[in-house]
């Protein structure tokens, strides 16, 4: 499954604060209704919705595709454990670049 990463976007604390939610109804006689444009459904949740697909990415260095490590730079021990050399890691495709200040 692929997805998107939006650099600099903070994880919202609730559906009400989310950039991907729009308030559809809010009056004295009806409960708050929020439309989630990511899920294309409606919620009455003021706090976080349990089916929200957003995932917080913590502060990080360069995130790589470990499945694409070059097997020429991997040593396999007698017990089957794979040992990745620094060259294999350095040459791995970058999925998300390091954040500023991270190495």
N, C-alpha and C positions, 0 to 999 in steps of 0.2 A: 504494500500500500504506500503510495506516495503522499506527500503533503506539502505544505508551504511553511516557510519560516519568515517572520516579519521582524527584521532587526530593529531593536530599539523599542518594540512594543512591550509594555508591561502587562503582566497577567492581570486581568480584571478581578476584582474581589467579589463581584456578584454579576448576575445577568443584567441588572439595572445599569451598572457601570460599563458593560461590555460594548465595544465598538460594533460588534456584530449583532446586537440586539436593538430592536426598535419598539418603543412603547406604542401599543395599538389601542389600548383603552385604559383610561385612568380618570375615574370620576367617583362621586360619592356613593353611587348606587351599585357600581360594578367593581369587582376586584381588579387589581392591576394585571394587565395582560401584556406580555412581552413576546414579540416574534423574534425567533432566532433565525437569522439568514443563513447560518452555516448548516443547521439541521433542517431548516425549512419547516419548523413547527412552532407551536405556541407554548408558553409556560406561565404559570402564576408565581413562579419562584422569585422571591426578592433576593434570597441568598443564592449560593452556587447551585446550579442544576446538576444532578448526578450523572446525566448522560452527556455532559458537555465534552466535545471532542478536543478542546484546546489543551495543550500540554505545556507546562512551564519548562523552559530550558534554563538551567542554572548558569551562573557565570562559568565560563569555560575557555580552554585553549582551543586549538584547531581540532575540529571533530572530523574524523576520517571514516571511510568505508572499510571496516576491518575485513569484510568478506572479499575485498579486492586486493588484499596484500599480496605482493609478489612472492610466489612460492619459492623462487630462487634464493630468497633471503630469509628463509625460515628453516630452523633446525628442529628436527623431531627427535626427542629423547627416546631412550629404550622403553620407557613406560608409556610412550605415545603422546606425551605433553609437547605442545608446540612452543618453541622459543622464537620470538620475532626479533630480528636484528633491528638496530636503529635505522639501517638503510631501508628495510622493508617499510618501516613506519614513515620515514621521511618521504618515500616515494608513493605512499598510498594516496588515492584521490581525496581531496578535501571536500567534505559535504557542506560544512558551515565554517567559515573562517573564524580565527580567534577573535574574541572581543578585545577592544582597546585595553591595553594594560595587562593582558593575559599573554602568556607564552606557552 
